Structures are given as C-alpha cells and as structure tokens.
Amino acid sequence: MKNLYELLQVPKNATDYEIYRAFFNAVRNFENISDNEQKEYINAFIILSDLELRKNYDVMIGFLFLINLHGIFILILKMVLIFLIFMAIWVAMKNLLNLLKK
C-alpha cells in the first residue's frame, strides 16, 4: 500500500486546501496515467480530505510502522541466534581438534 501523503506529495500536517490543491494538480495529468493510478489518487483525496478517515488512516500507518519495527527486531534476533550457534559450533570444533591432537 502506497503512503497517501507521499502519493499526493503533501506533508502529514497538510491543510485541507493543500490536499485539495495537490489532488487537482494531479488531476491535470490524468490523461497521462493509468486507470489504477487515477483510482489511487482519488482514494488518497477521499481519505485525506475527510477528517475522520484521515485520523483512522494515520492510526493505521502508525500501527504498520510498529509492525515493521517488530519485524526488524525479529530479524536482528534471528541473526544474533545464528551467530551464537555458529560460535558454539566453532568452539566445539576447536575443542575437538585439541582433543584429537593430544
């Protein structure tokens, strides 16, 4: 899902007028873009221009950001576990080689 603010190229604290202006600047180029892209712009305008929908969208974006942070944390945790397993195997192999040399 595309970020609606980035799609319309407006800041998150944009006023209704800025959203309106950004949407109608995009409308001028509608003949040059596909139907799906036109629908994305229309949906972005509908959501961001309605105060209640915009609040819900901002909450959803914040939640998705937290999910992404959680995913990054899990990835780092997995990498650390793989490193620890590798180190345990390396120490075990080193000890085994030392035993074989004796």
N, C-alpha and C positions, 0 to 999 in steps of 0.2 A: 504494500500500500504506500502510495506516494504521500509525502508530507504536504498537506494542503497549503500551508503558508509558503513553502518553497515553490509549489506549483504556480501560485498567484504572485510570487515574488514580493510578499509583504512581510513585515515583522510580526511577531506574535502579539504585540500590543497595538496592532493597526486599528485605526478607527473604521467605522462603517463606510465613511467616504473613501478612504484609501482602498478598502476591499472592493467597493463599487467601481472605482477608477481602474484598479488593476484588472478586474474582470472585463470591463468594457474595452480596455486596451487589448486584451487577449481576443475578444470577440472580433475585433477588426481583422484578425488573421485567421478566422475560422475557415475560410475557403482554402487555406494552405495546409490545414491539418486534418487528420482522420476523424471519423465519427466518434471513435472511442476516446480520443484526446479531447474532443469537444464535450463529451459527456463528463470527463474528469473535471474540466474547467467549470461546467455548470454545477456539478455536485459540490465542488470546492466553494463556489459562490453561495450556494444554498446553505451549506453548513456554516460557513464563516460569517454570513450576514445575519443569521438567526442567533440571538444571544444564548438561548438555552442549548441549541445544538452545538454551538461553539464551546460552551462550558463542558459539555459531555465529551466532545472531541479532545479538548485539552486534557481532561482526566484520562481518557483512553491512551493518548500519546505518552503521558507520564507513566502510565502502567506498563506500556510496551517498552519504554526506556528502562524501567526496573527489571523487566524480564530479560532484556538484553544484557544488563549488568550481571544478573544472576547467571546467564549463560556463559559470560566471560569468566566469572568466578569458578564455575564448574570446570571449564576448560583448563584454567590455571591449576586447579586442584588435581585434575587428571594428569597434567604434565608433571606436577610435583610427585605424584604417586609413581608414575613411570620412572622418573629419575631415581626415586628411593629404591624401587625394585631393581633397577639396573645397578645401583651402588651395592645392594645386598648381594646380587649375583657376582659382581666383581670381587667383593671381599671374600665370598665363599670360594671362588676360583683361586684367588690369591692364597688363601689358607690351604686349599687342596694341593696346589703346586708346592707350597712349603713343606707339607707333609710328605709328598712324593719325593722331594729332594733329600729327606732325611733317611 
